[in-house]
Amino acid sequence: MVTGSSKGIGAQIARQLAREGATVIVNYTRSKTDADQVVTRILEQGGSAFAIQADVAKSLEVKTLFKAVAHRYGRVDILVNNTGVYSTGELGEVTEGVHASGFFEGGFRSKIESITPLGRIGQPQDIAPAVAFLASDDASWITGETLIIGGGLR
């Protein structure tokens, strides 16, 4: 299950996990159309996925979400808590507003790119493989660690 997986990093993680063979629960709060598009893309590529709406900031909806998954599959083997919620709104709304304002373009973007050893801004496809690795048996001896996926920027 990948929370907040109808867009951006979450959607990329869902697609990556599906490519690795996982049946993916695409969780979304409001964007059913986007979640359905993620599911469709996974299914078209031979994977297994379905979308379930739940606001993971609300405990009752989380309980309902897990009950639905347990009823359908018996258990959750992988949980990626991708959803971000800010007191001013959901992370997606804040991010969209910042992008719409142009804040990430121009001087700010150039500054971040200049101090990042890899010389660019990270993309969802940079994050998803690391998540898939951590969810795999290959990472079974890794526990309690912090993995910074930041292009070398700390």
C-alpha positions in Angstrom: 0.0 0.0 0.0 1.3 3.4 -0.9 -0.5 6.3 0.7 -0.9 9.5 -1.4 0.0 7.6 -4.5 -2.3 9.3 -7.1 0.5 11.7 -8.1 4.1 12.5 -8.0 6.5 10.5 -5.9 3.7 8.2 -4.6 2.5 7.4 -8.1 6.1 6.6 -9.2 6.6 4.4 -6.1 3.4 2.5 -6.8 4.4 1.9 -10.4 7.9 0.8 -9.3 6.6 -1.7 -6.7 4.2 -3.1 -9.3 7.1 -3.6 -11.7 8.8 -5.5 -8.9 5.8 -7.8 -8.6 3.8 -6.3 -5.8 0.1 -5.9 -5.8 -0.3 -2.2 -5.1 -3.1 -0.4 -3.3 -3.1 3.1 -4.7 -4.4 5.3 -1.8 -5.8 8.7 -2.6 -7.7 11.4 -0.6 -9.5 13.4 -3.4 -8.0 12.7 -6.7 -9.8 9.6 -7.9 -9.1 10.4 -11.6 -5.4 10.5 -11.0 -5.5 7.3 -8.8 -7.4 5.5 -11.5 -4.8 6.6 -14.1 -2.0 5.2 -11.9 -3.9 1.9 -11.6 -4.6 1.8 -15.4 -1.0 2.3 -16.2 0.1 -0.5 -13.8 -2.5 -2.9 -15.2 -1.5 -2.0 -18.8 2.1 -3.0 -17.9 0.9 -6.4 -16.5 0.9 -5.4 -12.9 -1.8 -5.7 -10.2 -3.3 -2.7 -8.5 -6.5 -1.0 -7.3 -7.4 2.3 -5.8 -8.9 3.0 -2.5 -10.0 6.4 -1.2 -9.1 7.3 2.4 -7.8 10.4 4.2 -5.0 9.0 6.2 -5.1 12.0 8.5 -8.4 10.6 9.9 -8.0 7.5 12.1 -11.5 6.2 11.2 -10.7 6.3 7.5 -7.4 4.5 8.1 -9.2 1.7 10.0 -11.7 1.4 7.1 -8.8 1.4 4.6 -7.0 -1.4 6.3 -10.2 -3.4 6.8 -10.9 -3.2 3.0 -7.4 -4.3 2.2 -7.5 -7.1 4.7 -10.8 -8.3 3.4 -9.5 -8.4 -0.2 -5.9 -9.6 0.4 -5.6 -10.8 4.0 -2.8 -8.5 5.0 -0.5 -5.6 4.1 3.1 -6.7 3.4 4.5 -3.3 2.4 3.3 0.1 3.7 4.8 3.3 2.2 3.6 6.3 4.2 4.0 8.8 1.4 1.3 11.2 2.3 2.3 14.6 3.6 -0.1 16.8 5.5 0.6 20.4 6.6 -1.5 22.5 8.9 -2.1 24.9 6.0 -3.3 22.1 3.8 -2.2 18.9 2.2 1.3 18.7 0.9 0.0 18.3 -2.7 -1.9 21.6 -2.5 1.0 23.4 -1.0 3.4 22.0 -3.6 1.1 22.8 -6.4 0.7 26.4 -5.1 4.5 26.8 -4.9 5.0 25.4 -8.4 2.3 27.7 -9.8 3.9 30.7 -8.2 7.2 29.9 -10.1 9.1 29.8 -6.8 11.0 26.6 -7.9 12.0 28.1 -11.2 14.7 30.7 -11.9 17.1 31.7 -9.2 16.0 29.3 -6.5 16.2 26.2 -8.7 19.6 27.3 -10.0 20.9 27.7 -6.5 19.7 24.3 -5.4 21.1 22.7 -8.6 24.5 24.4 -8.0 24.9 23.1 -4.5 23.6 19.5 -5.2 26.6 17.3 -6.1 24.6 15.6 -8.9 23.7 19.1 -10.2 20.0 18.7 -10.6 16.7 18.6 -8.7 15.5 15.1 -7.8 12.6 13.5 -9.5 10.0 10.9 -8.4 11.9 8.3 -10.5 15.0 9.0 -8.3 13.1 8.0 -5.2 11.0 5.0 -6.2 13.8 2.5 -6.8 15.2 3.1 -3.3 11.8 2.5 -1.8 11.3 -0.7 -3.8 14.8 -1.9 -2.6 13.9 -1.2 1.1 10.7 -3.1 0.6 12.5 -6.1 -0.9 14.1 -9.2 0.6 17.4 -7.7 -0.4 17.1 -5.2 2.4 16.1 -7.7 5.1 19.1 -6.8 7.2 18.5 -3.1 7.0 16.5 -1.7 10.0 16.4 1.6 11.9 18.4 3.4 9.3 17.9 6.8 7.6 18.4 6.7 3.9 18.8 10.2 2.5 17.9 10.3 -1.2 19.1 13.8 -2.0 21.5 13.6 -4.9 24.4 14.0 -2.4 22.9 17.2 -0.8 22.7 17.0 3.0 
